[in-house]
Amino acid sequence: MTVPIRGIGVGTGCAAGPVARMAPAAPLPAPRAVLDPAAEATAVRAALGAVVTDLEERAARASGTGAEVLAAQAMMAADPVLADRAAELAEQGTDGAHALGAAFDGFRAVLAAAGGYFAERAPDLDDLRDRAVARLLGLPAPGLPDPGHPYVLVADDLAPADTALLDPERVLALVTVRGGPTSHTAILAKALGVPAVVGCADAVGLADGRHVLVHGADGVVEPDPSPEAVERAATRERRHRERLAGFRGPGRTADGHPVALLVNLGAPHELAGAAAVDAEGVGLFRTEFLFLDRAEAPGRAEQAAAYRQVFAAFAGRRVVVRTLDAGADKPLPFATSADEENPALGVRGLRTAARDPHLLETQLAAIAEAARDSSAQVWVMAPMVSIPREAAEFAARVRAHGLPTAGAMIEVPAAALRTDRLAGSCDFFSVGTNDLAQYAFAADRTLGALAELLDPWQPALLELVATAAASAAEHGRPIGVCGEAAADPALALVLVGLGITSLSAAPAALPELRAALAAHSLAQCRELAELALLADDADTARGRVRSAMSGR
């Protein structure tokens, strides 16, 4: 009997099929003598240009997030400084492949040293380098396999240019050697509803064509499953989907305790799909899409028009707007400083309002203008609130614009520990588990090597959530979770048991959440929460809770 291999389950459901591995990038050949440096430099520029053209063409054929990711990749490859550096090395006698490698590696080192958002983009350069070198050498570009039939994709990790083009009709499931619960691969799998297992080190031994059964929820990959095992899994999956279809309406536990089920929204192309989902509104409206990739902030009229579209799509429902969360992984030239040594601990989120008060004032005025024309229940919250004074000053500014409901993100341990003091000025709270884990465990959320510490099942993180939820309850304030943690049905039950009153996740996650709540009473959720809190680590917490759920 073949032993199952394990990783971190980040998708839902299960799927079986033959493995198709992502082809590794071709290694750099041995250095060679350059007879014509000028021609070598020309070839280097041509290779980079071809990569840019290819990515732009693929972006034009894609849509939504895929198009945005590919366009961003093309912009990185088109950086004239990069091309000039590679050409300069070639003109100095370095062969084209090594000139490209050295130029990209230099840029990569700068990004990695910068930390935060820049460090997160460093691996993207590896993919661009590999594509440029392959083009120069006349080799096939790395990318998704095309075996001519549906398959389970196995890879060391996935580059953004590849994840952007994943077709769930062809890719039955994802298995990656690297990656964590908050990696872009994990987030994409949840959005597409594709079973996925990341951080699965033993997947390196899965060869092309080998049949596997992937259990997304459990993080288990079964090599060489029997036909009976596949049929049992397929039957369970079919019955599960049929059961999910029977749950509609507001979120409720089995004994009728209300838990609002909301969607996350972060880009215009997501609006139609999110609005059509059976949700009670938007729990996290990320407004950064209006501010990214521009030299100056959008004006009030442009912002108001964008907000008005969202409020109209969710007429009569709640829309929680998060004000600009600039800094750290979202640097903006007009809002953040480029010389911060540690931007994750620098001037980010609400702190940018101290540097440029007009930025926040314009945004609040635009939100208020759009809200006046809509029946949506507009709530406004600030990111990166740390102390009561910040919360009070933000709430006062919100209400000065005629917006009645002001809240704060709980992303900093200090805010979680002092939620009772923040409640004096805030009407509601929303927990961002990714940043809260990053700061609680002193672990960079972009660093895959620390994925274990960033696991939302970590008991210490759950204890911070419990502390904040208890304080919110004492003051009659609703408190939600809007991070990736809210998309895990088992963890969602724990969060409700800790006192969380709403869950906001990707639209595809809501049916699972609704069904899980309907199958458990509030008392049972509290029992599961206690099991998680008493564990010593994330794996134990997860295992205890899921074992208790399966035993019922």
Secondary structure, DSSP 4 states (H G I P E B T S, - for coil): -PPPEE-EE-S-SEEEEEEEEPPPPPPPPPP---S-HHHHHHHHHHHHHHHHHHHHHHHHH--HHHHHHHHHHHHHHT-HHHHHHHHHHHHTT--HHHHHHHHHHHHHHHHHHH-HHHHHHHHHHHHHHHHHHHHHHTPPPP-----SS-EEEEES---HHHHTT--TTTEEEEEESS--TTSHHHHHHHHHT--EEES-GGGGG--TT-EEEEETTTTEEEES--HHHHHHHHHHHHHHHHHHTT--SS-B-TT--B-EEEEEE-SGGGHHHHHHSS-SEEEEEE-GGGTTT-SS---HHHHHHHHHHHHHHTTTSEEEEEPP--BTTB--TTTS-TT-S-GGGSS-GGGHHHH-HHHHHHHHHHHHHHHHT--SEEEEEESS--SHHHHHHHHHHHHHTT---EEEEE-SHHHHHTHHHHTTT-SEEEE-HHHHHHHHTT--TT-GGGTTTT-TT-HHHHHHHHHHHHHHHHTT--EEE-SGGGG-HHHHHHHHHHT--EEEE-GGGHHHHHHHHHTS-HHHHHHHHHHHHT-SSHHHHHHHHHHHHHT-
